[in-house]
Amino acid sequence: NPLTLDSAGAIILDADNGNIFFKDDTTTFGSVTNSSGNLIIKSGTTVAATFSGANVTLAGTVGCGAITSSGIIKTDDATDATSTTDGSLQTDGGLSVAKDGIFGNDLKLLSDSSVLSLGAGSDFSITHDGTTGATIAGNPLTLDSAGAIILDADNGNIFFKDDTTTFGSVTNSSGNL
């Protein structure tokens, strides 16, 4: 008491049944097991990690600092996101992506007054007004279509402005311009 293992060479733990237990008096707080050549690490009696060759499967959550990978980080979970706290991939902070982002479905900006900006200087934007409308800003702003360009105002009034000065309008009066 205490027992110290000190060797200039290897220390070999060899159990014929493949189980090596770590105990404090009579309480087992962990173990390592050989299961068909795979290393199983348990915390208490719960499997925490399973090693199969160079691959590892971890049970539960992993709390750590930064994760740096030279390969793909992938999740095979197919949970749809309906808020900022669910879905297959979540972050409590910002998301920085140096290459293209490809989305297979909707892109939603959930906060009122959110802004979708494009360009290195964010020189084109669509800004939510905090209620039900939006402002599209760019210089110049060009509408180019191989088909029709449709301007649809429920109240029938479309205004043309230069900053705050109205210089023209189109008004629907009982189906007439």
C-alpha positions as CSV (number, residue, x, y, z in Angstrom):
1,N,0.0,0.0,0.0
2,P,0.4,1.9,-2.3
3,L,1.1,-0.5,-5.2
4,T,3.3,1.1,-7.9
5,L,3.8,-0.5,-11.3
6,D,7.1,0.8,-12.8
7,S,8.8,-0.8,-15.7
8,A,11.5,0.0,-18.1
9,G,9.6,-2.3,-20.6
10,A,6.0,-3.1,-21.2
11,I,3.4,-3.5,-18.5
12,I,1.1,-6.3,-19.6
13,L,-2.4,-6.9,-18.2
14,D,-3.6,-10.3,-19.3
15,A,-7.0,-11.6,-18.3
16,D,-8.1,-15.0,-19.8
17,N,-11.7,-13.9,-19.9
18,G,-10.9,-10.6,-21.7
19,N,-12.2,-8.3,-18.8
20,I,-10.0,-5.9,-16.8
21,F,-11.9,-4.0,-14.1
22,F,-11.0,-0.7,-12.3
23,K,-12.3,-0.6,-8.7
24,D,-12.3,1.6,-5.7
25,D,-12.7,-0.9,-2.8
26,T,-15.6,-3.0,-4.0
27,T,-17.2,-0.4,-6.4
28,T,-16.4,-0.9,-10.1
29,F,-15.9,2.5,-11.8
30,G,-14.8,1.2,-15.2
31,S,-13.5,-1.6,-17.2
32,V,-11.9,-2.6,-20.5
33,T,-13.1,-5.7,-22.4
34,N,-12.0,-7.6,-25.4
35,S,-15.1,-8.5,-27.4
36,S,-14.2,-10.4,-30.6
37,G,-11.0,-8.4,-31.0
38,N,-12.7,-5.1,-30.4
39,L,-11.9,-2.9,-27.4
40,I,-14.9,-1.9,-25.2
41,I,-14.4,0.8,-22.6
42,K,-17.1,1.1,-19.9
43,S,-17.7,3.9,-17.4
44,G,-19.2,2.1,-14.4
45,T,-21.2,-0.6,-16.2
46,T,-22.2,1.6,-19.2
47,V,-20.4,1.1,-22.5
48,A,-18.8,4.5,-23.3
49,A,-16.6,3.6,-26.3
50,T,-16.3,0.7,-28.7
51,F,-13.2,0.5,-30.8
52,S,-13.2,-1.6,-34.0
53,G,-9.9,-1.3,-35.8
54,A,-9.3,2.4,-36.4
55,N,-13.0,3.3,-35.9
56,V,-14.6,4.3,-32.6
57,T,-18.2,4.5,-31.6
58,L,-19.0,6.8,-28.6
59,A,-22.2,6.4,-26.6
60,G,-23.9,9.5,-25.2
61,T,-22.7,13.1,-25.7
62,V,-19.1,14.2,-26.2
63,G,-18.1,17.4,-24.4
64,C,-14.8,18.8,-25.7
65,G,-13.1,21.9,-27.0
66,A,-12.6,22.5,-30.7
67,I,-12.9,19.6,-33.1
68,T,-10.5,19.7,-36.1
69,S,-10.8,17.1,-38.8
70,S,-8.9,16.6,-42.0
71,G,-11.9,14.6,-43.4
72,I,-15.7,14.9,-43.5
73,I,-17.7,15.5,-40.4
74,K,-21.0,13.8,-41.1
75,T,-24.3,13.1,-39.3
76,D,-26.6,10.4,-40.7
77,D,-29.5,11.6,-38.5
78,A,-32.4,12.9,-40.7
79,T,-34.2,15.0,-38.1
80,D,-35.8,18.1,-39.7
81,A,-35.1,21.5,-38.0
82,T,-38.2,23.4,-36.9
83,S,-36.4,25.8,-34.5
84,T,-32.9,26.8,-33.5
85,T,-32.7,24.0,-30.9
86,D,-33.5,20.9,-32.9
87,G,-32.4,19.2,-36.1
88,S,-29.5,17.0,-36.9
89,L,-26.8,19.7,-36.6
90,Q,-27.0,22.5,-34.1
91,T,-24.7,25.3,-33.0
92,D,-25.2,27.9,-30.2
93,G,-23.0,30.4,-32.1
94,G,-22.5,31.5,-35.6
95,L,-21.7,29.2,-38.5
96,S,-18.7,30.0,-40.8
97,V,-18.5,28.2,-44.2
98,A,-15.6,28.9,-46.5
99,K,-17.0,27.0,-49.5
100,D,-20.5,26.6,-51.1
101,G,-23.5,25.8,-49.0
102,I,-26.0,23.4,-50.6
103,F,-29.4,23.1,-49.0
104,G,-31.9,20.3,-50.0
105,N,-34.9,22.2,-48.7
106,D,-35.9,25.5,-47.1
107,L,-33.5,28.2,-45.7
108,K,-35.3,30.1,-42.9
109,L,-34.1,33.2,-41.1
110,L,-36.3,33.1,-38.0
111,S,-35.6,36.4,-36.3
112,D,-37.7,39.5,-37.0
113,S,-35.7,42.2,-38.9
114,S,-33.3,39.5,-40.2
115,V,-31.2,40.3,-43.2
116,L,-30.1,38.1,-46.1
117,S,-26.9,39.7,-47.5
118,L,-25.0,38.8,-50.6
119,G,-21.6,40.0,-51.9
120,A,-18.2,40.5,-50.2
121,G,-19.4,43.9,-48.9
122,S,-23.0,42.8,-48.3
123,D,-24.0,45.2,-51.1
124,F,-27.2,43.3,-52.0
125,S,-29.7,42.5,-49.2
126,I,-33.2,41.5,-48.4
127,T,-34.2,42.9,-45.0
128,H,-37.3,41.7,-43.1
129,D,-39.1,44.7,-41.7
130,G,-40.0,43.0,-38.4
131,T,-43.7,42.5,-39.4
132,T,-44.8,41.0,-42.8
133,G,-42.8,42.9,-45.3
134,A,-39.3,43.2,-46.7
135,T,-37.0,45.7,-48.4
136,I,-34.8,44.6,-51.3
137,A,-31.7,46.8,-51.6
138,G,-28.9,46.8,-54.3
139,N,-27.1,49.3,-56.5
140,P,-28.0,48.8,-59.3
141,L,-31.0,46.6,-58.9
142,T,-32.0,44.9,-62.2
143,L,-35.0,42.7,-62.8
144,D,-34.2,40.5,-65.9
145,S,-36.6,37.7,-66.9
146,A,-37.0,35.5,-69.9
147,G,-40.7,35.5,-69.0
148,A,-43.1,37.9,-67.5
149,I,-42.2,40.2,-64.6
150,I,-45.2,40.4,-62.3
151,L,-45.8,43.1,-59.8
152,D,-48.8,42.2,-57.6
153,A,-50.2,44.6,-54.9
154,D,-53.3,43.5,-53.2
155,N,-54.5,47.1,-52.9
156,G,-54.0,47.7,-56.6
157,N,-51.4,50.5,-56.2
158,I,-47.9,50.3,-57.4
159,F,-45.7,53.3,-56.9
160,F,-42.4,54.4,-58.5
161,K,-40.1,56.4,-56.2
162,D,-36.8,58.1,-56.2
163,D,-35.8,57.8,-52.5
164,T,-38.9,59.5,-51.0
165,T,-40.3,61.3,-54.1
166,T,-43.0,59.5,-56.0
167,F,-42.6,60.1,-59.7
168,G,-45.2,57.7,-61.1
169,S,-47.8,55.0,-60.1
170,V,-50.0,52.4,-61.6
171,T,-53.4,52.1,-60.0
172,N,-56.1,49.5,-60.6
173,S,-59.5,51.1,-60.7
174,S,-62.1,48.4,-61.3
175,G,-59.8,46.5,-63.7
176,N,-58.7,49.7,-65.5
177,L,-55.3,51.4,-65.2
